[in-house]
Amino acid sequence: MGVLYSPTRVLFGCDGLPSRLAGRPERRVTLLLDSGVADSVIAATIRRQLTHARLQADVVVLTGAGTLESVLGLADRLAGTELVVGVGGGSLLDQAKLATTLRDNPAARRHLTVPQRTGLLALPPHIVRAVPLVLVPTTLGTGSELSTSACLDYPQGKRLIMGEALLPDVAVLDPAATATLPGELVAEGVLEALCRLINPYVGGHDDQVTEDALVEAIAGRLMTLGHRVGAAVTGAVPDAVPDPVRAEIAKLSGLSHSGWVHQGRSPYSVKGWLVTNELSSVLGVRKMTAVAAFLPVLWQAVADGDTRLGSAPRLARLWERLRVTDLTLPADPVAGARALIGSWGVHHRLEATPEQLAEVARRVVRSWGAGLPMLGGLSAAEVLAMVTDAAAAAKTSVP
């Protein structure tokens, strides 16, 4: 039996933040800033809003993706803090969620530091975050500000950590926070949110009337916005993506984590994410570059009848309904995916040696298969064949 619950309050725009914070008892605040936005307008706005709420913040600037060691250190640094505000991309938000959960929490530390090979680390329900957390995303697509998950680099590879403790208290969605985001990264954000919706839909075999209709509606809206972004990105003179479009993408990205969207779906129906997670790490490319390269290969396997990877009838049905947003896209889902990715200007070229691809397959099976249930019995040889096809196809296509 599933449980639908989200305690996160969403503010649309920063204007309501001072009044939201002014009535709280916390006085000692830490402001975590992504180094890429530390001097940005949105960072200055948040500082000003904290001042209006009569709060003085200790500012900590973070650079790059977090590691287990760095997040443990950040948790220690937050000792005595009564409220944390995080402003940045998905990586910073994940670090903020993890550090605030780990602070003064021996049980959480034990769960995240015990040696294990699985790529999924689940925090039990009794683990709670003691310090209130406000998140302001400056990128689109991850939806980390409304999710129960976070990614973290371990010595043996990237790990997915899940638990209700990771949900923040407040999420602030403001188009000013994504105003300087390059158009190609906006397009990647749309694709990421879209894949978060369609992969579990296609990866499962059971029809769910209400939940399927909800996915189709949100995904269709993302497709429409993606076409607008693609036109801005790939035009003869690249144009900025308007504020209202980015604001809508941010809303839909958050909705892609909604409990209703994923209600009743198998947690193991997202095998594409498991592969692209390792593909991105080994090749050192952006996550969505790996996703864009792998998605057509994944859909081809589903269309060819590999039921471990998904349902061919559900793939065909979903693509038929999404294609109405642009009837110039091919009717075939696989060809349609390739055309869609190209029309949105999402980079998907991979440069990989045979040794690197073999390492991807080894990591995928070690972290998610070989007795673990996530891969559904896929072998290293099968994974290797798929990532090899993805790399070969991506080399011969543009952009």
C-alpha positions as CSV (number, residue, x, y, z in Angstrom):
1,M,0.0,0.0,0.0
2,G,1.4,3.4,-1.0
3,V,1.4,6.5,1.2
4,L,1.1,10.0,-0.3
5,Y,2.6,12.7,1.8
6,S,4.6,15.9,1.2
7,P,5.2,18.4,4.0
8,T,7.1,20.9,1.8
9,R,5.5,24.3,1.4
10,V,6.1,25.8,-2.0
11,L,6.5,29.6,-2.4
12,F,6.2,31.0,-5.9
13,G,8.6,33.9,-5.8
14,C,10.9,35.2,-3.1
15,D,8.5,37.9,-1.9
16,G,6.8,35.7,0.6
17,L,10.0,34.4,2.2
18,P,10.5,37.2,4.8
19,S,7.0,36.8,6.3
20,R,7.4,33.1,6.2
21,L,10.7,33.3,8.2
22,A,9.9,36.2,10.5
23,G,7.4,34.2,12.5
24,R,9.8,31.3,13.1
25,P,11.8,30.9,16.4
26,E,15.1,30.2,14.7
27,R,17.7,33.0,14.8
28,R,21.0,31.3,13.8
29,V,20.9,30.8,10.1
30,T,23.4,29.3,7.6
31,L,23.1,30.3,4.0
32,L,24.6,27.7,1.6
33,L,25.5,29.2,-1.8
34,D,26.5,27.4,-5.0
35,S,29.8,29.1,-6.1
36,G,28.3,29.6,-9.5
37,V,25.6,31.9,-8.1
38,A,27.3,33.3,-5.1
39,D,27.4,36.8,-6.7
40,S,24.1,36.5,-8.6
41,V,21.0,38.6,-8.3
42,I,19.1,35.8,-6.6
43,A,21.8,35.3,-4.0
44,A,21.7,39.0,-3.2
45,T,17.9,38.9,-3.1
46,I,17.9,36.0,-0.6
47,R,20.4,37.8,1.6
48,R,18.2,40.8,1.6
49,Q,15.1,38.8,2.4
50,L,16.9,37.2,5.4
51,T,17.8,40.7,6.6
52,H,14.1,41.8,6.2
53,A,13.2,38.8,8.4
54,R,15.8,40.1,11.0
55,L,18.0,37.1,10.5
56,Q,21.8,37.3,10.2
57,A,23.3,34.5,8.1
58,D,26.6,32.7,8.2
59,V,27.4,32.3,4.5
60,V,29.0,29.1,3.2
61,V,30.0,28.8,-0.5
62,L,30.2,25.3,-1.9
63,T,31.9,24.3,-5.2
64,G,31.2,21.1,-7.2
65,A,29.4,17.9,-6.4
66,G,29.5,16.7,-2.9
67,T,31.3,13.6,-1.6
68,L,30.5,11.5,1.4
69,E,33.5,13.1,3.2
70,S,32.6,16.6,2.3
71,V,28.9,16.2,3.3
72,L,29.9,14.8,6.6
73,G,32.2,17.8,7.1
74,L,29.4,20.2,6.1
75,A,27.1,18.5,8.6
76,D,29.7,19.1,11.4
77,R,30.0,22.7,10.3
78,L,26.3,23.2,10.7
79,A,26.5,22.5,14.5
80,G,24.5,25.1,16.3
81,T,22.7,26.3,13.2
82,E,18.9,26.6,13.7
83,L,17.9,27.1,10.1
84,V,19.6,26.4,6.7
85,V,18.8,28.1,3.4
86,G,20.3,26.5,0.3
87,V,20.6,28.4,-3.0
88,G,22.0,26.6,-6.1
89,G,21.7,23.8,-8.5
90,G,20.7,20.2,-7.9
91,S,24.1,19.2,-6.5
92,L,24.1,21.9,-3.8
93,L,20.5,21.2,-2.9
94,D,21.3,17.5,-2.5
95,Q,24.3,18.4,-0.2
96,A,22.1,20.7,1.9
97,K,19.5,18.0,2.3
98,L,22.0,15.4,3.3
99,A,24.1,17.6,5.6
100,T,21.1,18.8,7.5
101,T,19.9,15.2,7.9
102,L,23.3,14.0,9.0
103,R,23.8,16.8,11.6
104,D,23.7,15.4,15.1
105,N,22.2,12.2,13.8
106,P,24.3,9.1,14.5
107,A,21.6,6.8,13.0
108,A,21.7,8.6,9.7
109,R,25.5,8.5,9.7
110,R,25.5,4.8,10.2
111,H,23.2,4.2,7.3
112,L,25.2,6.3,4.9
113,T,28.7,5.2,6.0
114,V,28.3,1.4,6.4
115,P,30.2,-0.4,3.5
116,Q,27.8,-1.9,0.9
117,R,27.9,-2.3,-2.9
118,T,24.3,-1.4,-3.7
119,G,23.7,1.9,-5.5
120,L,20.6,2.6,-3.5
121,L,20.7,3.7,0.1
122,A,17.4,4.0,1.9
123,L,17.0,6.0,5.1
124,P,14.3,4.4,7.4
125,P,11.3,6.4,8.4
126,H,12.4,6.9,11.9
127,I,15.3,9.1,10.7
128,V,14.2,12.7,10.7
129,R,16.0,16.0,10.0
130,A,16.3,18.2,13.1
131,V,17.1,21.5,11.4
132,P,14.6,23.3,9.2
133,L,15.6,23.7,5.5
134,V,14.6,26.1,2.8
135,L,15.8,25.4,-0.8
136,V,15.9,27.8,-3.7
137,P,16.8,26.0,-7.0
138,T,18.8,27.9,-9.6
139,T,18.6,25.1,-12.2
140,L,15.7,23.3,-13.8
141,G,14.9,19.6,-14.1
142,T,16.3,17.9,-11.0
143,G,13.3,18.9,-8.8
144,S,15.5,18.2,-5.8
145,E,13.7,20.9,-3.9
146,L,10.6,18.7,-3.9
147,S,12.1,15.2,-3.8
148,T,12.8,12.5,-1.2
149,S,16.1,11.7,-2.9
150,A,19.7,12.9,-3.2
151,C,22.7,11.8,-5.2
152,L,26.2,11.6,-3.6
153,D,29.6,10.6,-4.8
154,Y,31.2,7.7,-2.9
155,P,34.7,6.3,-3.6
156,Q,33.0,3.3,-5.5
157,G,30.7,5.6,-7.5
158,K,27.6,7.7,-7.3
159,R,24.9,6.6,-4.9
160,L,21.1,7.4,-4.8
161,I,19.9,8.1,-1.2
162,M,16.2,8.1,-0.5
163,G,14.2,9.0,2.6
164,E,11.4,11.3,3.8
165,A,13.9,13.1,5.9
166,L,15.3,14.6,2.7
167,L,12.2,16.7,2.0
168,P,12.8,20.3,2.8
169,D,10.4,22.5,4.8
170,V,10.1,25.2,2.1
171,A,10.9,25.3,-1.6
172,V,11.1,28.7,-3.3
173,L,10.5,28.7,-7.1
174,D,11.4,32.0,-8.6
175,P,12.2,32.6,-12.3
176,A,14.8,35.1,-11.2
177,A,16.8,32.2,-9.8
178,T,17.2,30.7,-13.3
179,A,17.5,34.0,-15.3
180,T,21.1,33.3,-16.2
181,L,20.7,29.6,-17.0
182,P,21.9,29.0,-20.6
183,G,19.2,27.9,-23.0
184,E,20.8,24.5,-23.6
185,L,20.6,23.8,-19.8
186,V,17.0,24.8,-19.8
187,A,16.3,22.3,-22.6
188,E,18.2,19.6,-20.6
189,G,16.0,20.5,-17.6
190,V,12.8,19.9,-19.6
191,L,14.1,16.6,-20.8
192,E,15.1,15.5,-17.3
193,A,11.7,16.2,-15.9
194,L,10.1,14.5,-18.9
195,C,12.2,11.4,-18.5
196,R,11.4,11.2,-14.8
197,L,7.7,10.9,-15.8
198,I,7.9,8.7,-18.8
199,N,10.5,6.1,-17.8
200,P,8.4,4.7,-14.9
201,Y,5.3,4.9,-17.2
202,V,7.0,2.9,-19.9
203,G,9.0,0.7,-17.5
204,G,5.9,-0.7,-15.9
205,H,3.3,-3.1,-17.4
206,D,0.2,-2.3,-15.4
207,D,-2.3,0.3,-16.6
208,Q,-3.4,2.8,-13.9
209,V,-6.1,5.0,-15.3
210,T,-5.8,8.1,-13.1
211,E,-2.0,8.0,-12.6
212,D,-1.4,7.3,-16.3
213,A,-3.6,10.2,-17.3
214,L,-1.8,12.5,-14.9
215,V,1.6,11.5,-16.3
216,E,0.3,12.1,-19.9
217,A,-1.0,15.5,-19.0
218,I,2.2,16.7,-17.2
219,A,4.4,15.2,-19.9
220,G,2.4,16.7,-22.7
221,R,2.7,20.2,-21.1
222,L,6.5,19.6,-20.7
223,M,6.7,18.7,-24.4
224,T,4.9,21.9,-25.4
225,L,7.3,24.0,-23.3
226,G,10.3,22.0,-24.6
227,H,9.4,22.9,-28.1
228,R,9.4,26.5,-27.2
229,V,12.8,26.2,-25.5
230,G,14.1,24.3,-28.5
231,A,13.0,27.0,-30.8
232,A,14.8,29.6,-28.7
233,V,18.0,27.4,-28.4
234,T,18.4,26.2,-31.9
235,G,17.3,29.3,-33.8
236,A,19.5,31.2,-36.2
237,V,19.9,33.7,-33.4
238,P,19.6,32.0,-30.1
239,D,17.1,33.7,-27.8
240,A,16.6,33.8,-24.1
241,V,13.9,31.6,-22.6
242,P,11.2,33.9,-21.2
243,D,10.6,34.0,-17.4
244,P,7.0,32.6,-17.6
245,V,8.3,29.5,-19.5
246,R,11.1,28.8,-17.0
247,A,8.6,29.3,-14.1
248,E,6.2,26.8,-15.6
249,I,9.1,24.3,-16.2
250,A,10.1,24.6,-12.5
251,K,6.5,23.8,-11.4
252,L,6.3,20.8,-13.7
253,S,9.7,19.6,-12.6
254,G,8.5,19.6,-9.0
255,L,5.3,17.8,-10.1
256,S,7.3,15.1,-11.7
257,H,8.2,14.0,-8.1
258,S,4.6,14.0,-7.0
259,G,3.4,10.9,-5.1
260,W,0.3,10.6,-7.4
261,V,2.5,10.4,-10.4
262,H,4.5,7.5,-9.0
263,Q,1.7,5.9,-7.0
264,G,1.6,2.1,-7.6
265,R,4.6,2.0,-10.0
266,S,7.5,-0.4,-9.4
267,P,10.6,1.3,-8.0
268,Y,12.6,-0.9,-10.4
269,S,11.0,0.5,-13.5
270,V,13.7,3.1,-14.1
271,K,16.5,1.0,-15.4
272,G,17.6,3.6,-17.9
273,W,18.5,5.9,-15.0
274,L,20.6,3.2,-13.4
275,V,22.7,2.9,-16.6
276,T,23.0,6.6,-17.4
277,N,24.0,7.4,-13.9
278,E,27.1,5.2,-14.3
279,L,27.6,6.3,-18.0
280,S,27.7,9.9,-16.9
281,S,30.1,9.2,-14.0
282,V,32.6,7.0,-16.0
283,L,32.7,9.3,-19.1
284,G,32.7,12.5,-17.1
285,V,29.8,14.0,-19.1
286,R,26.7,15.8,-17.9
287,K,23.9,13.5,-16.8
288,M,21.5,14.6,-19.5
289,T,24.1,14.1,-22.2
290,A,24.2,10.4,-21.2
291,V,20.4,10.3,-20.9
292,A,19.9,11.8,-24.4
293,A,22.4,9.3,-25.9
294,F,20.8,6.3,-24.2
295,L,17.1,7.0,-24.4
296,P,16.6,5.9,-28.0
297,V,18.6,2.7,-27.4
298,L,16.4,2.0,-24.3
299,W,13.2,2.6,-26.2
300,Q,14.4,0.4,-29.1
301,A,14.9,-2.5,-26.7
302,V,11.4,-1.9,-25.3
303,A,9.9,-1.7,-28.7
304,D,11.7,-5.0,-29.7
305,G,9.9,-6.7,-26.8
306,D,12.4,-6.8,-23.9
307,T,9.8,-6.8,-21.1
308,R,12.5,-6.4,-18.5
309,L,13.0,-2.9,-19.7
310,G,9.4,-1.9,-20.3
311,S,6.1,-2.3,-22.1
312,A,6.1,-1.8,-25.9
313,P,2.3,-1.1,-25.9
314,R,2.6,1.5,-23.2
315,L,5.5,3.1,-25.0
316,A,3.6,3.3,-28.3
317,R,0.5,4.7,-26.5
318,L,2.4,7.4,-24.6
319,W,4.4,8.5,-27.7
320,E,1.2,8.7,-29.7
321,R,-0.3,11.1,-27.1
322,L,2.9,13.2,-26.7
323,R,3.4,13.5,-30.4
324,V,0.3,15.6,-30.8
325,T,2.3,18.5,-29.4
326,D,4.4,18.4,-32.7
327,L,3.1,16.2,-35.5
328,T,6.3,16.8,-37.5
329,L,8.0,14.3,-35.1
330,P,8.2,10.7,-36.4
331,A,5.4,8.4,-35.4
332,D,7.9,5.7,-34.4
333,P,8.8,6.3,-30.8
334,V,12.5,5.6,-31.3
335,A,12.9,7.8,-34.3
336,G,10.7,10.3,-32.5
337,A,13.0,10.4,-29.4
338,R,16.1,11.0,-31.6
339,A,14.3,13.8,-33.5
340,L,13.0,15.4,-30.3
341,I,16.4,15.5,-28.7
342,G,17.9,17.0,-31.8
343,S,15.1,19.6,-32.1
344,W,15.6,20.8,-28.5
345,G,19.4,21.2,-29.0
346,V,20.3,18.7,-26.2
347,H,23.9,17.5,-26.6
348,H,24.1,13.8,-26.8
349,R,27.5,12.9,-28.3
350,L,29.6,10.5,-26.4
351,E,33.4,9.9,-26.7
352,A,34.1,6.5,-25.1
353,T,36.7,3.8,-25.4
354,P,35.8,0.1,-25.2
355,E,37.5,0.0,-21.8
356,Q,35.3,2.8,-20.5
357,L,32.1,1.2,-21.7
358,A,33.1,-2.1,-20.1
359,E,33.7,-0.2,-16.9
360,V,30.2,1.3,-17.2
361,A,28.7,-2.2,-17.6
362,R,30.7,-3.5,-14.6
363,R,29.6,-0.7,-12.4
364,V,25.9,-1.0,-13.4
365,V,25.8,-4.7,-12.6
366,R,27.8,-4.3,-9.4
367,S,25.7,-1.5,-8.0
368,W,22.3,-2.5,-9.3
369,G,22.3,-6.2,-10.3
370,A,24.1,-9.5,-9.7
371,G,21.5,-10.6,-7.1
372,L,20.1,-7.1,-6.5
373,P,16.6,-6.7,-7.9
374,M,16.9,-3.3,-9.6
375,L,18.2,-4.5,-13.0
376,G,15.7,-7.3,-13.4
377,G,18.3,-9.8,-14.5
378,L,20.1,-7.8,-17.1
379,S,23.7,-9.1,-17.5
380,A,26.9,-7.1,-17.9
381,A,27.1,-8.3,-21.6
382,E,23.6,-6.9,-22.3
383,V,24.3,-3.6,-20.6
384,L,27.6,-3.4,-22.5
385,A,25.8,-4.0,-25.8
386,M,23.3,-1.2,-25.1
387,V,25.9,1.4,-24.0
388,T,28.0,0.5,-27.0
389,D,25.1,1.1,-29.3
390,A,24.4,4.4,-27.6
391,A,27.9,5.6,-28.0
392,A,28.1,4.6,-31.6
393,A,24.8,6.2,-32.5
394,A,25.7,9.4,-30.7
395,K,29.0,9.7,-32.5
396,T,27.2,9.9,-35.9
397,S,24.5,12.4,-34.9
398,V,24.3,16.1,-34.2
399,P,24.4,18.2,-32.1
